[in-house]
Structures are given as C-alpha cells and as structure tokens.
Amino acid sequence: MEKDTSFLLTGIKFNKKRFAGDFARFKKRKQSNDDGSVDDLSYFKREDTEAENVVVSVNKKRKRKTKAERVEGFSVFKGSDSVPVVINEATEQEENNQKELNRQNERDLRLRKKYGIHVSGNNVPSPLQGFAELSTRYGCESYLLHNLVKLGFKEPTPIQRQAIPVLLSGRECFAKAPTGSGKTLAFVYPMLMKLKQPSKDGIRAVILCHTRELAAQTTRECKKMAKGNKFRIKLMTKELMRNTDFTKLPCDILVSTPRRLQLCICKKKKKIDLSRVEYLVLDESDKLFERSLLEQTDSVVKACSNPSIIRSLFSATLPDFVEDVARTVMHDAVRVIVGDKNAASESIKQKLIFAGSEEGKLLALRQSFAESLNPPMLIFVQSIERAEELYGELKFDSIRVGVIHSNLSQEQVIFYWSSIYMVQHVFFGNQ
C-alpha cells in the first residue's frame, strides 16, 4: 500500500531528521490502532476534558463570589437572601421641600425682574403678587383691606410689593424708591398690621420726617389707613410740646420732626419715654442723616432703646454714607432698591441750561416762562436770601409769584400751600 501511494510524493523532498519526533508519534498510534487497544483516549479528547474541568471549577468560584458581592441596601443579583431596599421618607420629603423652594425662588426672581426690584440680604421674603396675599399669607384684618379699596389702591407698587413682606416678617429694612411711588403705605400698612389693636402701654411706633409739612402729610395718611380702628395717631406740634404731660400721653403712633422730638426727650420734667417703641421709621432718611439733622436724629434713635425694635429707612435716594450709617444701627437688614440706585426718575423730564452769571440765570428763567413752563410750579433755590431776591425780581412780572421758607409763620406757609392749588402761582423756596 505504501508503494502504491508513493507516487503522490514524487518531486517532494521531506526532511525526516527534522521531523523525527512526529514520525515516531504517528508510528506508535498506528501500531496501537492495529492492535485494537482503546484504553487511551485521543490527545484532543484529553485536552477537551481538561478544559471542561477548568471551566466548571472557574464557574464554581464565580458563584461563590457572587454570593459575597453586596451593596448596602441593594442587591446586585436576585436571590433568597437579598437585602430589601429601604426608602428614607424624611430624606424624600426634604428633597421635595428643596425643589419647591427652588421653584419659589425662580418665581420671585421673575417677579422682581418684571418690576425692577433689587434686593440684598439673607432669606429675603417673597414679594407680593397682589394685595389679596396680605390676607392669605399674613392674616390681614378686613378693615385694612377695606381701607385700601376705599383709597383707590388696586395693585401694589414695586416698593410695596417687597418692603411690606420684609417688615411683616420682622426684618429691618432700608429702601430706596422714587418720589410718589407709595413709600408711605409701604411702612405704615405693616406697622398697623403688627400693632393690631390700640394699647395703653405708651408710644409704640415713631415716624421721623425731616420737615413739618411732610410730618403733617404722613399723619393724615396714617389716619386714613387706620380708619375703622381706634389707634391714637399724634403729630408733634408746638402746642403738644408745651402743654402735654408725656407720661400720660395716650398715643400709639407718633409722627414728628427730629428737632421737636429731641426737645421732648431732653425735658427735665414730664419728658417723653420712647423705651417701648416697637417700630421706628426714618422717612426721607437721606435728609435726616445730613449734617444739620444728624445729631438730632441720632438722639431719637438712641432714645428708642427697645431691644426688639424694628427700624426701617425709606428714601428717594440712597447715598453710600446713608447706607454706612444705617448698617451701624440695623441688624440683619434687607436692602430694597426700585430701579437703579441714585438714578434720576424716568417720569421726570430733565434739562440742563448753562448761564454765565446771575443775570443770565434770570434771563433764561424768564425765557422758559415764555416758551414752555406753565404755572403752577415750584422753584428751589439754595438759601432764604436767594429765594427773597428772586421773588423781588419776578413779583412785578405778569405772573403771580410767592415765596416759602422757614422764616415764615406756620399760618403763612399753610396759606401759600393752599394758594398753589386755588390760583396759578409760582413759588420759590429753599430746601
């Protein structure tokens, strides 16, 4: 048979020495096959069985490892001994509260941006969506809401939206908003809500104004808003100073200028006691902190010595020196600014005219009267002397003109102020 197949290898040289080992192996296997021996398995079969044994052992090791792999509160593989997952309800509730707080902060930011409100401070209360929230959020009494409707207030102004919640939350506040933006309501309304009912414990709130006229106006507004309750709201006048025993004065809210209140504090007998004052408001605080009024204002602030007093400052402008002084007497205060800080009001048209001399000013003023300025109007000058001088120059022109300053009596001032509405007048006055 070997001879018959040898022709297939014709022309091929095979190196038997190099592959002698392989020749010997095939010869042995051939002999064993010829002998009919089946005791030994083939070479490849043994390799397969060894591989199977290795795989089984590895799988057993892996199974043992999977039983040991555990994560606290969580099982990677299902099994009878798996640990149940425990959900912490307190943590879930805390996460929900944080999400709701974040949503509320976003709503507050959108509302403040809409009305040009800028705030700074810790945990600033949310601004008002409308006056109805005074009842739902703060439990406002019905007579106060009725007074708002009667006085024609439908929607809160920007300063009212933010300053009222700040004061109702018991925080101190210094606020800046343009003239005519409703600052008086912003501090009087929360004051009436917090005082709740009249008391016989003495003066509980003080409103400080830099002029007698502003103090009188603030007193009238307070009485309008407090109508329906029996709050005793007093204006500090000369008559009240001279004839009143302040130890027996029935008063809840006192409105005054710094000088008059300082004189009452310094009286030797029957002097006024401000140690129980719960609310102190400095209206037009930029004027109250000027050099001429600073000492008087400081004496009033020190006299209001109640540890739990809530102070608030309101002004049309907020210079840096006012902020610096405010921070020395206020604690955890919230700053509220409507519009840009110390910026001019957008509702007022402004024009700057350069004049080379006092005669040039007078000429430009007369020219403005002829072209565009129509009475009634107010013209502010630097001093009483300048007011009198300008009044003397214009009183013989074809316009009605008057002058107001602090050297006039109270009756004359009231007469001139009433005349500006009854007759077309031009009034000159110093600040």
LINSULQUI-V508691 format. One record per backbone hydrogen bond with DSSP energy under -0.5 kcal/mol. CO is the residue of the C=O (numbers start at 1). NH is the residue of the N-H. E is the energy in kcal/mol with one decimal. If there is no record, write none. Layout:
# LINSULQUI-V508691
co = <CO:CO>
nh = <NH:NH>
e = <E:E>
This chain:
# LINSULQUI-V508691
co = <1:2:5:6:7:9:12:14:15:17:19:20:21:22:23:24:25:26:27:28:29:30:31:32:32:33:42:43:44:45:46:47:48:49:50:51:52:53:54:55:56:57:58:59:60:61:62:63:64:65:65:68:71:74:79:85:86:87:88:89:90:91:92:93:94:95:96:97:98:99:100:101:102:103:104:105:106:107:108:109:110:111:112:112:113:116:118:120:130:131:132:132:133:133:134:134:135:141:141:142:143:144:145:146:147:148:149:152:157:158:159:160:161:162:163:164:165:166:167:172:173:174:175:176:178:182:183:184:184:185:187:188:189:190:191:192:195:204:204:205:206:206:207:207:208:209:211:212:213:214:215:216:217:218:219:220:221:222:224:226:231:232:232:232:234:235:237:238:239:240:244:245:246:249:252:252:253:254:255:256:257:258:259:260:261:262:264:270:272:274:278:279:280:281:281:282:282:284:284:285:287:290:290:291:293:294:295:296:297:298:299:300:303:306:309:310:311:312:313:314:314:315:319:320:321:322:323:324:325:325:326:326:331:334:334:335:336:337:337:340:345:347:351:357:358:359:360:361:362:363:364:365:366:367:368:368:377:379:381:383:384:385:386:387:388:389:390:391:394:400:402:404:405:409:410:411:412:413:414:415:416:418:418:419:423:424:425:425:426:427:428:429>
nh = <5:6:8:9:10:12:14:16:19:20:23:24:25:26:27:28:29:30:31:32:33:34:35:36:37:36:46:47:48:49:50:51:52:53:54:55:56:57:58:59:60:61:62:63:64:65:66:67:68:68:69:70:74:71:82:87:88:89:92:93:94:95:96:97:98:99:100:101:102:103:104:105:106:107:108:109:110:111:112:113:114:115:116:117:116:339:337:335:133:134:135:136:137:138:138:140:139:144:145:146:147:148:149:150:151:153:152:154:161:162:163:164:128:166:167:168:169:171:170:334:313:336:315:338:181:186:187:187:188:189:191:192:193:194:195:196:197:278:279:254:208:281:209:256:283:258:215:216:217:218:219:220:221:222:223:224:225:226:227:229:233:234:252:253:255:237:241:242:243:244:246:248:249:251:204:205:234:207:236:209:261:262:263:264:265:266:272:246:274:277:310:206:312:208:283:285:314:287:288:289:290:293:294:295:297:298:299:300:301:302:303:304:305:309:311:280:173:282:175:284:285:177:323:324:325:326:327:328:328:329:329:330:172:174:336:120:176:118:339:343:348:349:353:361:362:363:364:365:366:367:368:369:370:371:372:373:427:429:431:387:388:389:390:391:392:393:394:395:397:426:428:430:408:413:414:415:416:417:418:419:420:421:422:423:425:400:376:377:402:379:404:381>
e = <-1.4:-0.7:-1.5:-1.2:-1.2:-2.0:-0.6:-1.1:-1.3:-1.2:-1.9:-2.4:-1.9:-2.3:-2.0:-1.9:-2.2:-2.0:-2.1:-2.4:-2.1:-2.0:-2.0:-0.7:-1.7:-0.8:-1.9:-1.6:-1.8:-2.1:-2.3:-2.0:-2.2:-2.3:-2.0:-2.4:-2.4:-2.1:-2.2:-2.5:-2.2:-2.0:-2.4:-2.5:-2.0:-2.0:-2.3:-1.3:-0.8:-0.7:-1.1:-0.7:-3.1:-1.8:-1.3:-0.5:-0.5:-0.8:-1.9:-2.4:-2.1:-2.2:-2.0:-2.3:-2.1:-2.2:-2.3:-2.3:-2.3:-2.2:-2.3:-2.4:-1.9:-2.0:-2.5:-2.3:-2.1:-2.2:-2.6:-2.3:-1.9:-1.5:-0.6:-2.7:-0.7:-2.9:-2.8:-2.4:-1.3:-1.5:-1.2:-1.5:-3.0:-0.8:-0.6:-1.8:-1.1:-0.7:-1.3:-2.5:-1.9:-1.8:-1.9:-2.4:-2.2:-2.6:-1.1:-0.7:-2.5:-1.3:-2.5:-1.2:-2.0:-1.5:-2.3:-2.4:-1.4:-1.9:-1.4:-2.4:-2.4:-1.8:-1.5:-2.4:-1.4:-1.4:-1.2:-0.7:-2.4:-1.9:-0.9:-2.3:-2.0:-2.2:-2.3:-1.6:-2.7:-2.8:-1.4:-2.6:-0.5:-2.7:-0.5:-2.2:-2.4:-0.6:-1.9:-2.4:-2.3:-2.6:-2.0:-2.0:-2.1:-2.3:-2.1:-1.9:-2.1:-1.9:-0.8:-2.0:-0.8:-0.5:-2.9:-1.9:-2.7:-0.8:-2.1:-2.1:-2.1:-0.9:-0.9:-2.0:-0.6:-1.1:-1.7:-1.5:-2.7:-2.8:-2.9:-2.5:-1.8:-2.4:-2.0:-1.5:-1.8:-1.9:-1.4:-1.2:-0.6:-1.3:-2.4:-2.6:-2.1:-3.1:-0.7:-0.6:-2.3:-1.3:-1.5:-1.7:-1.5:-1.3:-1.8:-0.6:-2.7:-2.5:-1.8:-1.5:-2.3:-2.2:-1.6:-1.4:-1.8:-1.8:-0.6:-2.2:-1.5:-2.6:-3.4:-1.3:-1.9:-2.0:-1.7:-2.3:-2.1:-2.7:-2.3:-0.7:-0.8:-0.7:-1.0:-1.5:-0.5:-1.8:-0.5:-1.5:-2.5:-3.0:-0.6:-1.6:-1.0:-0.5:-0.5:-1.8:-2.0:-2.2:-2.4:-2.4:-2.3:-2.1:-2.0:-2.0:-1.7:-1.7:-2.3:-2.6:-1.9:-1.9:-0.8:-1.9:-2.4:-2.3:-2.5:-2.2:-2.1:-1.4:-1.7:-1.6:-1.7:-1.6:-2.1:-0.7:-1.6:-2.1:-2.4:-2.2:-2.4:-2.5:-2.1:-1.7:-1.3:-0.8:-1.2:-3.0:-1.2:-0.5:-0.6:-1.4:-2.8:-2.6:-2.9:-2.0>
